Amino acid sequence: MADKTLFQKICDKEIPASMVHEDDVCVAFRDISPQAPVHILIVPRKPIPRIAAATAEDAATLGHLLLTAGEIARSEGIADTGFRVAINNGPHGGETVPHLHVHLLGGRPLQWPPG
Ligand code: AMP
């Protein structure tokens, strides 16, 4: 069996994280190096490496991640001021952890386009 990813270890509580949400499909925790006042990672328990590796079988999981992002944005108080969800894919996308995750960023105005 392949080694667990960093985020699998966080899902399995082998590595601590500042959890804000847990359910059967995903967990969400505060980014260790926040780029905005609110910076939360929403991570499926299934170790899908990246969005380009997802399949039709993952459709419900992908939808669940986005619905959870909206739910957390409301609970963090940033739904009305606005926020961004981002998924980095591959080297040019800035992916550093090969386990799919949705960044939820907010709490300040965000620049567009990103760098
Ligand atoms: P990405 O660059 O899109 O792959 O995002 C990976 C994110 O994981 C980065 O924003 C890191 O700051 C964050 N990160 C790395 N290690 C941890 C950790 N142990 N706990 C929380 N966030 C982490």
Backbone and ligand atoms as CSV (ligand in chain L), in Angstrom:
chain,resi,resn,atom,element,x,y,z
A,1,MET,N,N,0.842,-1.194,0.000
A,1,MET,CA,C,0.000,0.000,0.000
A,1,MET,C,C,0.885,1.254,0.000
A,2,ALA,N,N,0.485,2.258,-0.774
A,2,ALA,CA,C,1.277,3.485,-0.855
A,2,ALA,C,C,1.334,4.168,0.507
A,3,ASP,N,N,2.436,4.917,0.717
A,3,ASP,CA,C,2.544,5.685,1.957
A,3,ASP,C,C,1.396,6.674,2.043
A,4,LYS,N,N,0.961,6.947,3.273
A,4,LYS,CA,C,-0.101,7.938,3.466
A,4,LYS,C,C,0.402,9.329,3.108
A,5,THR,N,N,-0.469,10.117,2.537
A,5,THR,CA,C,-0.127,11.517,2.300
A,5,THR,C,C,-0.195,12.277,3.629
A,6,LEU,N,N,0.446,13.452,3.641
A,6,LEU,CA,C,0.377,14.326,4.824
A,6,LEU,C,C,-1.073,14.545,5.239
A,7,PHE,N,N,-1.927,14.788,4.252
A,7,PHE,CA,C,-3.320,15.113,4.600
A,7,PHE,C,C,-4.094,13.874,5.041
A,8,GLN,N,N,-3.702,12.671,4.557
A,8,GLN,CA,C,-4.313,11.451,5.114
A,8,GLN,C,C,-3.955,11.323,6.591
A,9,LYS,N,N,-2.710,11.656,6.911
A,9,LYS,CA,C,-2.289,11.564,8.320
A,9,LYS,C,C,-3.064,12.554,9.175
A,10,ILE,N,N,-3.388,13.731,8.624
A,10,ILE,CA,C,-4.201,14.692,9.377
A,10,ILE,C,C,-5.631,14.156,9.505
A,11,CYS,N,N,-6.174,13.601,8.417
A,11,CYS,CA,C,-7.521,12.998,8.470
A,11,CYS,C,C,-7.588,11.930,9.561
A,12,ASP,N,N,-6.520,11.148,9.680
A,12,ASP,CA,C,-6.488,10.019,10.624
A,12,ASP,C,C,-5.971,10.427,12.005
A,13,LYS,N,N,-5.778,11.755,12.220
A,13,LYS,CA,C,-5.350,12.281,13.522
A,13,LYS,C,C,-3.956,11.796,13.935
A,14,GLU,N,N,-3.147,11.431,12.936
A,14,GLU,CA,C,-1.765,11.050,13.239
A,14,GLU,C,C,-0.878,12.288,13.306
A,15,ILE,N,N,-1.327,13.375,12.696
A,15,ILE,CA,C,-0.647,14.668,12.744
A,15,ILE,C,C,-1.705,15.679,13.184
A,16,PRO,N,N,-1.380,16.547,14.151
A,16,PRO,CA,C,-2.395,17.485,14.637
A,16,PRO,C,C,-2.674,18.605,13.638
A,17,ALA,N,N,-3.875,19.119,13.692
A,17,ALA,CA,C,-4.252,20.266,12.861
A,17,ALA,C,C,-5.375,20.988,13.586
A,18,SER,N,N,-5.560,22.242,13.219
A,18,SER,CA,C,-6.622,23.046,13.817
A,18,SER,C,C,-7.914,22.795,13.032
A,19,MET,N,N,-8.638,21.771,13.459
A,19,MET,CA,C,-9.840,21.315,12.728
A,19,MET,C,C,-10.992,22.295,12.888
A,20,VAL,N,N,-11.680,22.528,11.793
A,20,VAL,CA,C,-12.904,23.342,11.885
A,20,VAL,C,C,-14.135,22.556,11.445
A,21,HIS,N,N,-13.921,21.404,10.808
A,21,HIS,CA,C,-15.069,20.630,10.317
A,21,HIS,C,C,-14.602,19.193,10.080
A,22,GLU,N,N,-15.474,18.241,10.409
A,22,GLU,CA,C,-15.203,16.831,10.099
A,22,GLU,C,C,-16.515,16.152,9.779
A,23,ASP,N,N,-16.540,15.382,8.714
A,23,ASP,CA,C,-17.692,14.518,8.449
A,23,ASP,C,C,-17.193,13.244,7.781
A,24,ASP,N,N,-18.119,12.451,7.272
A,24,ASP,CA,C,-17.721,11.148,6.717
A,24,ASP,C,C,-16.900,11.272,5.443
A,25,VAL,N,N,-17.055,12.395,4.737
A,25,VAL,CA,C,-16.439,12.549,3.413
A,25,VAL,C,C,-15.171,13.393,3.459
A,26,CYS,N,N,-15.149,14.399,4.330
A,26,CYS,CA,C,-14.023,15.341,4.314
A,26,CYS,C,C,-13.714,15.872,5.710
A,27,VAL,N,N,-12.534,16.496,5.797
A,27,VAL,CA,C,-12.182,17.265,6.996
A,27,VAL,C,C,-11.763,18.648,6.517
A,28,ALA,N,N,-11.820,19.620,7.423
A,28,ALA,CA,C,-11.351,20.968,7.102
A,28,ALA,C,C,-10.559,21.485,8.291
A,29,PHE,N,N,-9.421,22.106,7.986
A,29,PHE,CA,C,-8.540,22.600,9.050
A,29,PHE,C,C,-7.849,23.867,8.573
A,30,ARG,N,N,-7.359,24.654,9.550
A,30,ARG,CA,C,-6.703,25.917,9.219
A,30,ARG,C,C,-5.325,25.654,8.604
A,31,ASP,N,N,-5.039,26.403,7.532
A,31,ASP,CA,C,-3.739,26.261,6.871
A,31,ASP,C,C,-2.632,26.677,7.840
A,32,ILE,N,N,-1.540,25.934,7.824
A,32,ILE,CA,C,-0.438,26.192,8.754
A,32,ILE,C,C,0.298,27.485,8.391
A,33,SER,N,N,0.135,27.947,7.166
A,33,SER,CA,C,0.800,29.171,6.699
A,33,SER,C,C,-0.249,30.064,6.015
A,34,PRO,N,N,-1.122,30.665,6.831
A,34,PRO,CA,C,-2.296,31.338,6.254
A,34,PRO,C,C,-1.937,32.533,5.377
A,35,GLN,N,N,-2.612,32.605,4.239
A,35,GLN,CA,C,-2.394,33.687,3.281
A,35,GLN,C,C,-3.492,34.735,3.369
A,36,ALA,N,N,-4.389,34.594,4.308
A,36,ALA,CA,C,-5.495,35.533,4.533
A,36,ALA,C,C,-5.984,35.285,5.956
A,37,PRO,N,N,-6.739,36.241,6.524
A,37,PRO,CA,C,-7.223,36.042,7.896
A,37,PRO,C,C,-7.975,34.717,8.080
A,38,VAL,N,N,-8.742,34.338,7.069
A,38,VAL,CA,C,-9.347,33.002,7.059
A,38,VAL,C,C,-8.690,32.215,5.928
A,39,HIS,N,N,-8.028,31.126,6.239
A,39,HIS,CA,C,-7.421,30.259,5.226
A,39,HIS,C,C,-7.573,28.827,5.722
A,40,ILE,N,N,-8.525,28.157,5.137
A,40,ILE,CA,C,-8.909,26.808,5.576
A,40,ILE,C,C,-8.769,25.854,4.391
A,41,LEU,N,N,-8.300,24.658,4.662
A,41,LEU,CA,C,-8.175,23.615,3.639
A,41,LEU,C,C,-9.271,22.581,3.856
A,42,ILE,N,N,-9.985,22.272,2.783
A,42,ILE,CA,C,-11.056,21.274,2.842
A,42,ILE,C,C,-10.556,20.067,2.051
A,43,VAL,N,N,-10.459,18.944,2.726
A,43,VAL,CA,C,-9.717,17.783,2.213
A,43,VAL,C,C,-10.606,16.541,2.232
A,44,PRO,N,N,-10.752,15.867,1.091
A,44,PRO,CA,C,-11.524,14.621,1.115
A,44,PRO,C,C,-10.762,13.530,1.848
A,45,ARG,N,N,-11.470,12.692,2.552
A,45,ARG,CA,C,-10.798,11.549,3.203
A,45,ARG,C,C,-10.195,10.620,2.152
A,46,LYS,N,N,-10.864,10.527,0.997
A,46,LYS,CA,C,-10.313,9.719,-0.098
A,46,LYS,C,C,-9.102,10.453,-0.670
A,47,PRO,N,N,-7.952,9.787,-0.780
A,47,PRO,CA,C,-6.747,10.488,-1.236
A,47,PRO,C,C,-6.687,10.644,-2.761
A,48,ILE,N,N,-7.616,11.403,-3.306
A,48,ILE,CA,C,-7.557,11.767,-4.730
A,48,ILE,C,C,-6.341,12.692,-4.865
A,49,PRO,N,N,-5.381,12.380,-5.741
A,49,PRO,CA,C,-4.156,13.202,-5.756
A,49,PRO,C,C,-4.388,14.661,-6.139
A,50,ARG,N,N,-5.216,14.876,-7.151
A,50,ARG,CA,C,-5.428,16.257,-7.640
A,50,ARG,C,C,-6.665,16.244,-8.515
A,51,ILE,N,N,-7.159,17.432,-8.868
A,51,ILE,CA,C,-8.421,17.487,-9.611
A,51,ILE,C,C,-8.276,16.778,-10.962
A,52,ALA,N,N,-7.093,16.840,-11.579
A,52,ALA,CA,C,-6.898,16.191,-12.884
A,52,ALA,C,C,-6.941,14.670,-12.777
A,53,ALA,N,N,-6.848,14.143,-11.573
A,53,ALA,CA,C,-6.895,12.692,-11.377
A,53,ALA,C,C,-8.271,12.228,-10.902
A,54,ALA,N,N,-9.192,13.164,-10.704
A,54,ALA,CA,C,-10.536,12.783,-10.253
A,54,ALA,C,C,-11.309,12.151,-11.407
A,55,THR,N,N,-12.254,11.302,-11.077
A,55,THR,CA,C,-13.067,10.634,-12.098
A,55,THR,C,C,-14.538,10.866,-11.790
A,56,ALA,N,N,-15.380,10.393,-12.688
A,56,ALA,CA,C,-16.829,10.541,-12.494
A,56,ALA,C,C,-17.267,9.917,-11.172
A,57,GLU,N,N,-16.542,8.912,-10.746
A,57,GLU,CA,C,-16.842,8.257,-9.457
A,57,GLU,C,C,-16.715,9.242,-8.285
A,58,ASP,N,N,-15.941,10.297,-8.487
A,58,ASP,CA,C,-15.682,11.272,-7.414
A,58,ASP,C,C,-16.649,12.457,-7.437
A,59,ALA,N,N,-17.643,12.421,-8.321
A,59,ALA,CA,C,-18.509,13.597,-8.499
A,59,ALA,C,C,-19.168,14.035,-7.191
A,60,ALA,N,N,-19.712,13.110,-6.457
A,60,ALA,CA,C,-20.400,13.482,-5.215
A,60,ALA,C,C,-19.407,14.047,-4.202
A,61,THR,N,N,-18.213,13.470,-4.156
A,61,THR,CA,C,-17.187,13.984,-3.223
A,61,THR,C,C,-16.810,15.414,-3.593
A,62,LEU,N,N,-16.613,15.676,-4.886
A,62,LEU,CA,C,-16.216,17.020,-5.313
A,62,LEU,C,C,-17.321,18.026,-4.982
A,63,GLY,N,N,-18.565,17.643,-5.231
A,63,GLY,CA,C,-19.679,18.533,-4.877
A,63,GLY,C,C,-19.727,18.790,-3.386
A,64,HIS,N,N,-19.481,17.764,-2.618
A,64,HIS,CA,C,-19.503,17.890,-1.157
A,64,HIS,C,C,-18.437,18.871,-0.672
A,65,LEU,N,N,-17.272,18.854,-1.298
A,65,LEU,CA,C,-16.198,19.773,-0.881
A,65,LEU,C,C,-16.640,21.221,-1.072
A,66,LEU,N,N,-17.298,21.517,-2.190
A,66,LEU,CA,C,-17.729,22.900,-2.452
A,66,LEU,C,C,-18.873,23.308,-1.533
A,67,LEU,N,N,-19.804,22.404,-1.303
A,67,LEU,CA,C,-20.892,22.733,-0.375
A,67,LEU,C,C,-20.337,22.973,1.023
A,68,THR,N,N,-19.328,22.185,1.400
A,68,THR,CA,C,-18.705,22.377,2.721
A,68,THR,C,C,-17.975,23.708,2.773
A,69,ALA,N,N,-17.346,24.115,1.662
A,69,ALA,CA,C,-16.672,25.422,1.632
A,69,ALA,C,C,-17.683,26.536,1.912
A,70,GLY,N,N,-18.847,26.464,1.292
A,70,GLY,CA,C,-19.871,27.485,1.529
A,70,GLY,C,C,-20.352,27.478,2.967
A,71,GLU,N,N,-20.531,26.289,3.511
A,71,GLU,CA,C,-20.980,26.148,4.912
A,71,GLU,C,C,-19.948,26.763,5.859
A,72,ILE,N,N,-18.672,26.469,5.626
A,72,ILE,CA,C,-17.622,26.998,6.511
A,72,ILE,C,C,-17.509,28.510,6.325
A,73,ALA,N,N,-17.639,28.993,5.097
A,73,ALA,CA,C,-17.598,30.447,4.879
A,73,ALA,C,C,-18.686,31.128,5.710
A,74,ARG,N,N,-19.856,30.551,5.755
A,74,ARG,CA,C,-20.933,31.132,6.578
A,74,ARG,C,C,-20.553,31.076,8.050
A,75,SER,N,N,-20.034,29.952,8.506
A,75,SER,CA,C,-19.720,29.839,9.944
A,75,SER,C,C,-18.535,30.714,10.341
A,76,GLU,N,N,-17.648,31.015,9.386
A,76,GLU,CA,C,-16.493,31.888,9.669
A,76,GLU,C,C,-16.852,33.368,9.525
A,77,GLY,N,N,-18.072,33.641,9.056
A,77,GLY,CA,C,-18.529,35.035,8.946
A,77,GLY,C,C,-17.994,35.770,7.727
A,78,ILE,N,N,-17.607,35.040,6.675
A,78,ILE,CA,C,-17.060,35.693,5.482
A,78,ILE,C,C,-17.942,35.499,4.246
A,79,ALA,N,N,-19.111,34.910,4.451
A,79,ALA,CA,C,-19.967,34.628,3.287
A,79,ALA,C,C,-20.444,35.924,2.643
A,80,ASP,N,N,-20.748,36.943,3.441
A,80,ASP,CA,C,-21.294,38.179,2.871
A,80,ASP,C,C,-20.195,39.101,2.344
A,81,THR,N,N,-19.060,39.171,3.027
A,81,THR,CA,C,-17.975,40.029,2.524
A,81,THR,C,C,-17.307,39.407,1.307
A,82,GLY,N,N,-17.344,38.106,1.216
A,82,GLY,CA,C,-16.799,37.414,0.045
A,82,GLY,C,C,-15.571,36.589,0.382
A,83,PHE,N,N,-15.295,35.671,-0.487
A,83,PHE,CA,C,-14.180,34.745,-0.249
A,83,PHE,C,C,-13.807,34.118,-1.576
A,84,ARG,N,N,-12.757,33.322,-1.554
A,84,ARG,CA,C,-12.330,32.605,-2.760
A,84,ARG,C,C,-12.114,31.138,-2.420
A,85,VAL,N,N,-12.501,30.263,-3.349
A,85,VAL,CA,C,-12.086,28.861,-3.246
A,85,VAL,C,C,-11.106,28.610,-4.388
A,86,ALA,N,N,-10.046,27.891,-4.080
A,86,ALA,CA,C,-9.012,27.637,-5.084
A,86,ALA,C,C,-8.520,26.200,-4.933
A,87,ILE,N,N,-8.239,25.594,-6.083
A,87,ILE,CA,C,-7.629,24.257,-6.111
A,87,ILE,C,C,-6.384,24.359,-6.983
A,88,ASN,N,N,-5.233,24.136,-6.389
A,88,ASN,CA,C,-3.969,24.174,-7.131
A,88,ASN,C,C,-3.691,22.784,-7.692
A,89,ASN,N,N,-3.373,22.733,-8.972
A,89,ASN,CA,C,-3.156,21.437,-9.647
A,89,ASN,C,C,-1.814,21.441,-10.378
A,90,GLY,N,N,-0.896,20.574,-9.926
A,90,GLY,CA,C,0.365,20.387,-10.640
A,90,GLY,C,C,1.340,21.533,-10.435
A,91,PRO,N,N,2.538,21.396,-11.029
A,91,PRO,CA,C,3.615,22.371,-10.793
A,91,PRO,C,C,3.229,23.808,-11.138
A,92,HIS,N,N,2.650,24.039,-12.290
A,92,HIS,CA,C,2.289,25.415,-12.648
A,92,HIS,C,C,1.132,25.944,-11.803
A,93,GLY,N,N,0.344,25.049,-11.253
A,93,GLY,CA,C,-0.774,25.467,-10.412
A,93,GLY,C,C,-0.378,25.757,-8.981
A,94,GLY,N,N,0.863,25.399,-8.621
A,94,GLY,CA,C,1.324,25.669,-7.258
A,94,GLY,C,C,0.998,24.566,-6.269
A,95,GLU,N,N,0.650,23.382,-6.777
A,95,GLU,CA,C,0.347,22.260,-5.871
A,95,GLU,C,C,1.607,21.799,-5.163
A,96,THR,N,N,1.547,21.705,-3.826
A,96,THR,CA,C,2.690,21.198,-3.056
A,96,THR,C,C,2.352,19.921,-2.292
A,97,VAL,N,N,1.081,19.668,-2.042
A,97,VAL,CA,C,0.670,18.441,-1.344
A,97,VAL,C,C,-0.204,17.625,-2.302
A,98,PRO,N,N,0.266,16.427,-2.689
A,98,PRO,CA,C,-0.460,15.645,-3.693
A,98,PRO,C,C,-1.651,14.881,-3.115
A,99,HIS,N,N,-2.536,15.625,-2.489
A,99,HIS,CA,C,-3.802,15.086,-1.971
A,99,HIS,C,C,-4.780,16.229,-2.151
A,100,LEU,N,N,-5.782,16.020,-3.005
A,100,LEU,CA,C,-6.711,17.093,-3.374
A,100,LEU,C,C,-7.175,17.898,-2.163
A,101,HIS,N,N,-7.184,19.209,-2.300
A,101,HIS,CA,C,-7.678,20.069,-1.234
A,101,HIS,C,C,-8.188,21.369,-1.834
A,102,VAL,N,N,-9.228,21.881,-1.222
A,102,VAL,CA,C,-9.818,23.158,-1.629
A,102,VAL,C,C,-9.358,24.197,-0.615
A,103,HIS,N,N,-8.727,25.261,-1.115
A,103,HIS,CA,C,-8.384,26.385,-0.242
A,103,HIS,C,C,-9.612,27.284,-0.122
A,104,LEU,N,N,-9.968,27.671,1.087
A,104,LEU,CA,C,-11.006,28.682,1.339
A,104,LEU,C,C,-10.290,29.877,1.953
A,105,LEU,N,N,-10.319,30.998,1.225
A,105,LEU,CA,C,-9.582,32.203,1.641
A,105,LEU,C,C,-10.544,33.368,1.768
A,106,GLY,N,N,-10.397,34.143,2.827
A,106,GLY,CA,C,-11.241,35.320,2.980
A,106,GLY,C,C,-10.832,36.133,4.189
A,107,GLY,N,N,-11.619,37.151,4.452
A,107,GLY,CA,C,-11.325,38.025,5.587
A,107,GLY,C,C,-10.549,39.260,5.196
A,108,ARG,N,N,-10.206,39.387,3.916
A,108,ARG,CA,C,-9.582,40.591,3.367
A,108,ARG,C,C,-9.896,40.616,1.871
A,109,PRO,N,N,-9.786,41.791,1.221
A,109,PRO,CA,C,-9.963,41.802,-0.233
A,109,PRO,C,C,-8.844,40.984,-0.888
A,110,LEU,N,N,-9.204,40.182,-1.853
A,110,LEU,CA,C,-8.240,39.322,-2.546
A,110,LEU,C,C,-7.997,39.866,-3.947
A,111,GLN,N,N,-6.741,39.826,-4.364
A,111,GLN,CA,C,-6.374,40.351,-5.682
A,111,GLN,C,C,-6.794,39.384,-6.789
A,112,TRP,N,N,-7.064,39.943,-7.951
A,112,TRP,CA,C,-7.321,39.127,-9.134
A,112,TRP,C,C,-6.681,39.794,-10.338
A,113,PRO,N,N,-5.964,39.100,-11.228
A,113,PRO,CA,C,-5.720,37.660,-11.147
A,113,PRO,C,C,-4.671,37.327,-10.116
A,114,PRO,N,N,-4.686,36.066,-9.608
A,114,PRO,CA,C,-3.643,35.641,-8.692
A,114,PRO,C,C,-2.319,35.566,-9.430
A,115,GLY,N,N,-1.229,35.573,-8.713
A,115,GLY,CA,C,0.109,35.565,-9.332
A,115,GLY,C,C,0.415,34.280,-10.056
L,1,AMP,P1,P,-1.012,23.503,-2.169
L,1,AMP,O1,O,0.210,24.368,-2.345
L,1,AMP,O2,O,-2.214,23.954,-2.936
L,1,AMP,O3,O,-0.686,22.038,-2.390
L,1,AMP,O4,O,-1.452,23.696,-0.674
L,1,AMP,C1,C,-0.866,23.016,0.386
L,1,AMP,C2,C,-1.173,23.827,1.615
L,1,AMP,O5,O,-0.996,22.996,2.743
L,1,AMP,C3,C,-0.275,25.048,1.802
L,1,AMP,O6,O,-1.063,26.221,1.837
L,1,AMP,C4,C,0.427,24.764,3.130
L,1,AMP,O7,O,0.626,25.931,3.908
L,1,AMP,C5,C,-0.547,23.794,3.790
L,1,AMP,N1,N,0.019,22.901,4.774
L,1,AMP,C6,C,1.158,22.167,4.655
L,1,AMP,N2,N,1.350,21.423,5.769
L,1,AMP,C7,C,0.298,21.689,6.589
L,1,AMP,C8,C,-0.074,21.229,7.890
L,1,AMP,N3,N,0.658,20.327,8.573
L,1,AMP,N4,N,-1.218,21.729,8.447
L,1,AMP,C9,C,-1.964,22.629,7.779
L,1,AMP,N5,N,-1.654,23.093,6.548
L,1,AMP,C10,C,-0.541,22.631,5.962
